[in-house]
Every structure is written in structure tokens, then in C-alpha cells.
Amino acid sequence: MKMNAYVAGVGMTRFGKHLDQTLKGLAGEAIREALTDAGLTGADLEVAYMGNAAGGVVQGQEMISGQVALRELGIGKIPVINLENACATSSTAFNQACAMVTAGLYDVALVCGFEKLFHEDKMRSFAAFDGAVDVENSDGIRGSLQSLAAKAGVDVDWANAGKTRSVFMDIYSLMTIAHMKQYGTTVEQVAGVTAKNSFHGSLNPRAQFQTAMTVEEVLGAREIVWPLTLPMCSPIGDGAAALVVVSERKARQMGLNKPVKVLSCALVSGFDEEPGDLSVGSLAANQAYESAGVGCEDLSLVELHDASAPSEIIAYEYLGICAKGDGGKLIADGTTRLGGRLPVNVSGGLLRKGHPIGASGAAQIVELTEQLQGRSLDRQVAEARIGLAHNGGGMIGTDAAATVVSILGRENW
């Protein structure tokens, strides 16, 4: 969808393990920072889109998490829309806020993604992911795993899938094996994604992990499920990210410094694919490029959903950054490293910045906004003008249940 909205302010907590902080406390920290960044107050907000994916499972906070968080800030009366859409939760909140601002219904909208996944009972954290499939389907996740295993030519590890690890790690493992067999992608290239993102994360003071790793260190780490080692799998995390989205009229009235415009934002849902169909990710990317009037060759940087290291390689391909099967080569030749032709996940990505599900999408927009405004210090992408954020989550069949692709550009007024 073509958009005409602007990001007026951003805020974000450090992602990590915050057992001593409340869910609403994390949200409040990010919202206050975003409002201050925009030069606005809570009284200026006309609507709030609040994204939380797992509060019901982990904290027991259901249904009104947005109102609960905003009440702590003295914000009420305005419409509050609570959203849940797997890992694409706050990306979807951003999509809806931008659409309503573009349509002229609001001039000032708040977007916040907030999540606490760490819990003393680790099974609660695993359970947060278990519901991101069709649990009422008689095949359910077993059917998806069996389909992926058939493509990979291996058997499913039923004894441990979803028990000693998130079932999505088994999904990513099978996808990796299939890609390696079909295209010759190597484990060194997969490990190279983590090594690259760990370098980027070492430059990000809000990242959950800030230690750079070599390919050898990634490969030598504890195995989760072959060929994935622990650093190749995104960690659970706690954190929040917030954005103030405004109309062009409001942006000009505010006299925004280095305005960042939302050029497009496409939301695509999973479906029963037929042979020859484009993937959910490709559909979302194509819609976003067309609506924005740009192509992947115009991008300055990308923040994408690297829930596992191979996920980044595969995403390169359906975002059109390279031909199918060539994703691993971009890691080997440094194309997507800071200083390369198209830096990807300069924030550290989900692998190093962390993955508090509901907050991850909004955090991508925070990163793009700061990069386009030249505020990213040691990890600044030179001459950044156009950025793309890609975020997908859940599973329908063997593809994502929801994917959002957003394209932002730096304006010159």
C-alpha cells in the first residue's frame, strides 16, 4: 500500500533480560523517549496502536495490554487498538497506523511494540511460540515439519522438537538443509550471517548481545539442531520500541528536521500455495516496491527478519536482492556487511539485537529512521536515503502466516 505518513519520533529500550521490569514499564520507557524525540506530549496523541504478542501466555496480561501500558503514562480516552500478529505484531501496528494517517483519519498516531519473554519457567517462553501455527489443524505443526523434512530429505527429530527448543528452530533447520542441498549453501556462509550481525550488534548499545564473533566461534558453539548452533538462532528477549507517526500536514507544521517519509507498507497473509506461486515474502516485497516506486537496487540498507541465520540468506532471495540460491554468496563477498554495497541488519538483527516478538518490528523502523537521519554513530550507513524493513511471523503450511515489508525514505524539504 502506498503511504503518505512520516515518522516524527522514535524510542527504544535496550533489548535483553529484564526480569526486574514490568511489561507496561518497558512500553512506557520507549513511548516517553519517542514522544520526547518528536517534541510532543501524550496529549498530542490521537490514537495508539499497541503491539504485544505473548503477554497472555507469559504474564497472563490479556486483551487490554495497550490501555494498561498507556494508563501508567496518563494517556487515556483516545482509541487504543491492541494488535497481535506473531513476529509481525508491531510491524502490523505500524502498517495500520500509517494507513489511517494516510487516509486522513488522524494526524498523530502512536505505535508501540512491547514484550517480555523471559520467565522463570522456560516452558512458558516456548509456549509463546507454540501457538503461532494452526493448533486446531489435525496435522498442525507435525504436518508442516513433515512437509519441510520431505523437501530436505531427512527425518524429523520428534523427540526434541518443541520440547528442548522452540519448534521454529526445527523449522529453520529443515529449511537450511533443503537450501544447502539444492543450492550448495555452506554452513560457513550460514555462520557468516551471525558473525556479520554480531559485528553490527557490537556497535549497537541497545543490542542484547554486543560481543563480535568469528565464523569459527559460531560453528564451535553448542548445537541446537543440526546445522544450527546457538548463535545461529535468535534469542528470546524483553524490550519495547515506539514510534510517533504523523501526517504530512502535521510534519510540515512541526517543521521536522530531516523528515523520514513512509513510502509504502505491505501486509500479506499466508495462504495455501500452489506450484509456481510466489512466497508470502516475495508478494509483500513486490507490493512494497511497486507502491513506493523503487526497486531493490535503490535501497541503502535493509532490516530483515533473521529469526535464524539461514532465514537472512533466504530473505535476500525473496526480497530480490539476489537470484534464488545466491544468498550465501552475499555473505561470502561482504555485500551485506556494514561498508558493503547493501548493509543488512546493521542493528545486529534479531540474532544479536534480540527478538522480543511484539517489539521486533517497531525496532526495525527505529533503526531505519535513525539511519536515514544520520544518527547511528559507529554503525551509520553512509549516505543512507532509502531503507526497507521486512518482518514475518507464524506459519501457515510451510510459509509465514504474516509478513510486512515497509519502505522508508529521507525527505529534503
Secondary structure, DSSP 8 states (H G I E B T S, - for coil): -EEEEEEEEEEE---B--TTS-HHHHHHHHHHHHHHHHT--GGG--EEEEE-SSHHHHT---S-HHHHHHHTTT--SS-EEEE--GGGHHHHHHHHHHHHHHTTS-SEEEEEEEEE---SSHHHHHHHHHTSS-TTSSSHHHHHHHHHHHHHTS---TTTBTTTB-HHHHHHHHHHHHHHHHH---HHHHHHHHHHHHHHHTT-TT-S------HHHHHTS-EEETTEEGGGB--B-EEEEEEEEEEHHHHHHHT-SS-EEEEEEEEEE-----TT---HHHHHHHHHHHHHT--GGG-SEEE---SBHHHHHHHHHHTTSS-TT-HHHHHHTTTTSTTSSS-B-TT-HHHHH-B-HHHHHHHHHHHHHHHHTT--GGG--TT--EEEEEEEES-BTTB-SEEEEEEEEE---
